Structure formats: structure tokens, C-alpha cells
Amino acid sequence: ELHLMFAAFVLGVPIFAIIVEIIGVASKDRRYDRLAHEFTKLLAAAFSTTAALGGLLTFTLFGLFPGFMRYLTGIFHGTMYVYALLFFGEAFSLYLYYYSWERLQNRKWLHIALGVLLNLMGTALMFIANSWATFMMSPTGVDKESGNLISLGEAFANPLWMPINVHRLIANVCFGGFIVGAYAAIKFLSARTEEEKAHYDWMGYIGNFIGIAALIPLPFAGY
């Protein structure tokens, strides 16, 4: 649960960070660029925490449920290699996106392309992990008697895979938006100047707006 909460934040924040950055470029309003940069600042610590909790979860699963994990790995081992490569790709693109912010101020569309790459990596990671989870609830592509793999494609794209992809994508944006809103509220309370207060008040408004906008369709996607 902790891993999923941090992962939802890591996947949700880049989605609206890149949207805010594009709005800033289109409107030529530096406030949006500053806002997107501050969103991204929150990701570094959250990403490392997500990775640490994910590693702990993996070792715990293999330690407590070796037979089951051996079976699941036997079916999805090919996708697990892709998952590992995507994880390193996401880490690289995240830090490149963050640390190149000032250097690419005059080449904004290149920086935005890095943000799009980061989002694609994160979404692909979620889609792969969702296939493992939904296979446990709606297993297909295996022999009903022996449980042996017949079709990796069917096992991967099982009946619940796409519904959970849609639901989690919206949920990540919703969760990330409200976390940003909470962060802005705390920073607002500790702000010492009127300019800082105005900035964090506006940041909290944007975060909560995104959270509510995603919350409205979320129950329908879940059902």
C-alpha cells in the first residue's frame, strides 16, 4: 500500500507538471514554469522512496510466497526484464528532466520532449505491473488444468488489464493533485512574504483543481 501511494504520486505529478509547463510556454507566463518546476522538485525524494519500498516488497514476496512467485515469474519473466529496463529509463529521464530545467530554458520544446518521455516510461511501467496484478484476478492464457502458459499475450492483456489501466491513470493524477495541494497549503502557512503566500495559494488552487477534475470521472472508471 505504501509503495502504491508513492508510486501513484511519482506517476501522477509528471503528467500535470508537463501540462503546466506546456501552458507556460504557450502563454509565456513564467509563473507556470516555476509551478511546474516546483512540482518536479517533489519527485526526487518520492521516487527513491518508491524504489526502496518496491524492493522491500519484492524480497518479502519471494521470501513469504516462493512457490507462488516462482509460478508468476515463470509466466511473466519476459515482461519483468522489460520492466527493469523501463525502471532505469524512467529514473534517468526523471533526473535529466529535473536537472536540465534551467539549461534548457531557451530550448523549451526539447525539455518538454524529455517530460513526455518520462511520462511514457512511467505509464508503461504501470501497465506492465497492472498485468501481473490483474492476472491474479482474471487469469487467461494458461491451461485450466495444469496452469501452464499457453499465450503470454492473453495472460498479459487479460480481461481486467485495460479497465485497471484507465482507473489507475486517472487515480494517479487525482492523488498527485491533492498531495500537491496539501504541500502548497503547508508552504503557505510557513510563508513569510505576501508574494510567497500568493504563489502557494495559487499553487494550492491548481493542485486542488486538478485533483477534483480527476476525482469526478474516477468512480465511473472504477465501476
Phi and psi in degrees as a GROMACS rama.xvg file:
@    title "Ramachandran Plot"
@    xaxis  label "Phi"
@    yaxis  label "Psi"
@TYPE xy
-62.7977  -42.2336  LEU-2
-60.2219  -43.8092  HIS-3
-65.1799  -37.1219  LEU-4
-64.9171  -46.6064  MET-5
-67.8766  -38.6737  PHE-6
-64.262  -39.4076  ALA-7
-61.5507  -40.0493  ALA-8
-66.2055  -44.9852  PHE-9
-63.6061  -33.2887  VAL-10
-85.3422  -32.0526  LEU-11
-79.3864  -42.5758  GLY-12
-61.2363  -44.5236  VAL-13
-60.866  -28.1973  PRO-14
-63.5636  -51.4142  ILE-15
-84.9076  -14.1019  PHE-16
-64.8751  -43.1924  ALA-17
-70.3971  -35.0482  ILE-18
-64.2026  -44.0047  ILE-19
-64.7416  -39.1526  VAL-20
-64.1379  -41.8991  GLU-21
-63.3715  -40.4163  ILE-22
-60.5395  -40.1192  ILE-23
-63.0615  -41.4226  GLY-24
-67.0107  -43.664  VAL-25
-67.4765  -38.1896  ALA-26
-91.5039  -11.7398  SER-27
59.2683  30.7476  LYS-28
-102.698  114.05  ASP-29
-65.2568  -20.3289  ARG-30
-59.6285  -39.4597  ARG-31
-68.2924  -37.0382  TYR-32
-65.3012  -42.6553  ASP-33
-63.5042  -39.5711  ARG-34
-64.1775  -46.7208  LEU-35
-62.4667  -39.0396  ALA-36
-63.6472  -41.1323  HIS-37
-68.9581  -35.7828  GLU-38
-55.4221  -46.9244  PHE-39
-68.508  -29.1985  THR-40
-57.7449  -31.5539  LYS-41
-71.5851  -15.4741  LEU-42
-78.8428  -32.923  LEU-43
-58.4004  -52.8249  ALA-44
-66.2023  -39.4041  ALA-45
-65.2131  -36.9437  ALA-46
-66.228  -46.3372  PHE-47
-65.5162  -35.7095  SER-48
-66.9935  -40.8897  THR-49
-59.3294  -46.324  THR-50
-63.1996  -41.9135  ALA-51
-64.9984  -44.7514  ALA-52
-67.2741  -36.5731  LEU-53
-65.0133  -40.9986  GLY-54
-63.4245  -43.1175  GLY-55
-61.4795  -42.4005  LEU-56
-61.7508  -43.7052  LEU-57
-61.3452  -49.7467  THR-58
-62.2237  -37.8046  PHE-59
-66.2253  -43.0389  THR-60
-61.8634  -46.4225  LEU-61
-68.2021  -29.1997  PHE-62
-75.8904  -40.6713  GLY-63
-89.3468  -31.2261  LEU-64
-129.157  60.3957  PHE-65
-62.4349  -38.1972  PRO-66
-65.8096  -46.616  GLY-67
-65.4332  -43.2815  PHE-68
-67.8585  -31.2467  MET-69
-64.557  -41.2125  ARG-70
-65.9403  -47.3266  TYR-71
-64.5735  -40.2058  LEU-72
-66.0632  -35.8494  THR-73
-62.6285  -31.0099  GLY-74
-83.8898  -44.06  ILE-75
-108.348  15.5923  PHE-76
-58.4037  -34.143  HIS-77
-62.3801  -43.244  GLY-78
-71.8912  -25.1273  THR-79
-68.5898  -34.0541  MET-80
-65.8132  -41.1994  TYR-81
-64.2517  -40.1433  VAL-82
-59.5119  -45.4128  TYR-83
-62.5678  -42.3532  ALA-84
-64.7363  -41.2541  LEU-85
-65.6436  -34.4477  LEU-86
-62.4675  -46.6991  PHE-87
-65.6947  -36.844  PHE-88
-63.5459  -40.5087  GLY-89
-66.8466  -42.4921  GLU-90
-60.2814  -45.276  ALA-91
-63.5375  -46.5855  PHE-92
-69.1856  -32.507  SER-93
-63.8225  -50.2955  LEU-94
-70.1751  -33.6705  TYR-95
-65.9271  -42.0311  LEU-96
-62.0898  -42.9833  TYR-97
-72.5175  -49.7734  TYR-98
-79.4329  -11.4756  TYR-99
-96.4491  8.29575  SER-100
-57.853  -52.3865  TRP-101
-73.2688  -38.1267  GLU-102
-65.1172  -30.0766  ARG-103
-103.542  24.6323  LEU-104
-60.5219  -33.4267  GLN-105
-91.2884  -0.529967  ASN-106
-130.627  58.0565  ARG-107
-60.9186  -37.6906  LYS-108
-69.3853  -26.7209  TRP-109
-68.3791  -40.8275  LEU-110
-65.5695  -39.7265  HIS-111
-63.8202  -36.8938  ILE-112
-61.4134  -37.5491  ALA-113
-63.6673  -38.927  LEU-114
-65.7862  -39.1409  GLY-115
-63.9508  -41.9657  VAL-116
-60.7333  -42.5267  LEU-117
-59.0489  -44.5363  LEU-118
-66.5684  -38.8514  ASN-119
-64.4771  -42.3049  LEU-120
-61.8693  -47.2812  MET-121
-64.5423  -41.2918  GLY-122
-65.8058  -40.7905  THR-123
-63.1507  -40.1315  ALA-124
-59.1502  -45.9721  LEU-125
-63.8359  -41.6261  MET-126
-61.627  -41.0966  PHE-127
-66.3348  -47.9866  ILE-128
-62.8557  -35.0307  ALA-129
-62.9045  -33.9998  ASN-130
-65.087  -37.4894  SER-131
-66.0398  -42.9836  TRP-132
-67.7043  -45.0517  ALA-133
-74.2758  -24.6738  THR-134
-60.0568  -35.0949  PHE-135
-67.8052  -25.5205  MET-136
-95.719  -31.9449  MET-137
-138.654  69.8264  SER-138
-67.689  127.223  PRO-139
-136.157  168.35  THR-140
78.5415  11.974  GLY-141
-128.078  156.57  VAL-142
-70.293  129.627  ASP-143
-68.302  -25.1011  LYS-144
-85.1414  -50.7461  GLU-145
-97.9844  -20.7875  SER-146
80.6633  6.68423  GLY-147
-73.2762  148.821  ASN-148
-69.3548  131.873  LEU-149
-108.754  -46.5286  ILE-150
-141.192  114.543  SER-151
-64.368  -36.621  LEU-152
-60.0108  -43.3041  GLY-153
-70.3951  -37.7347  GLU-154
-65.0885  -39.4656  ALA-155
-69.4877  -53.1189  PHE-156
-93.2002  57.557  ALA-157
-72.0563  170.281  ASN-158
-56.8478  -29.8548  PRO-159
-94.1809  -3.42501  LEU-160
-63.2933  -53.786  TRP-161
-68.7173  -40.3073  MET-162
-57.5379  -41.2702  PRO-163
-72.3412  -29.7304  ILE-164
-61.6741  -47.3948  ASN-165
-63.8465  -46.8865  VAL-166
-62.0403  -46.2644  HIS-167
-70.9363  -33.385  ARG-168
-62.236  -46.2241  LEU-169
-67.3795  -40.9894  ILE-170
-63.3581  -37.7676  ALA-171
-62.6628  -43.2718  ASN-172
-63.9285  -43.062  VAL-173
-60.9821  -49.7499  CYS-174
-62.7042  -47.0451  PHE-175
-61.1596  -40.3485  GLY-176
-61.3409  -44.8135  GLY-177
-72.3993  -31.6828  PHE-178
-65.0641  -43.0393  ILE-179
-61.8368  -39.9889  VAL-180
-61.1395  -41.5244  GLY-181
-66.6157  -41.8065  ALA-182
-59.7557  -45.3722  TYR-183
-63.1204  -36.6557  ALA-184
-64.2947  -42.1072  ALA-185
-65.4327  -43.3041  ILE-186
-66.3359  -33.7893  LYS-187
-62.7116  -43.0586  PHE-188
-66.4542  -29.1593  LEU-189
-96.7169  -1.59002  SER-190
-68.3228  143.807  ALA-191
-107.808  -15.1807  ARG-192
-118.589  158.059  THR-193
-64.8178  -33.8952  GLU-194
-64.3826  -44.1997  GLU-195
-63.3955  -43.2284  GLU-196
-61.1172  -42.4897  LYS-197
-63.3231  -40.1181  ALA-198
-64.4716  -48.0723  HIS-199
-74.3142  -26.8128  TYR-200
-63.9779  -44.4442  ASP-201
-66.2893  -40.6966  TRP-202
-62.5945  -42.0569  MET-203
-64.33  -37.8297  GLY-204
-62.5005  -46.1157  TYR-205
-62.9565  -45.9518  ILE-206
-60.0154  -46.2022  GLY-207
-68.9448  -34.9606  ASN-208
-61.6856  -46.3238  PHE-209
-63.8182  -42.7537  ILE-210
-60.373  -45.2408  GLY-211
-69.8774  -39.9511  ILE-212
-59.9975  -36.6253  ALA-213
-80.5637  -28.8262  ALA-214
-68.197  -32.6083  LEU-215
-60.8596  -49.9802  ILE-216
-81.9432  -8.88846  PRO-217
-59.1535  -46.6616  LEU-218
-62.1254  -37.2345  PRO-219
-66.5883  -40.1627  PHE-220
-64.9045  -37.2677  ALA-221
-67.4172  -43.7557  GLY-222
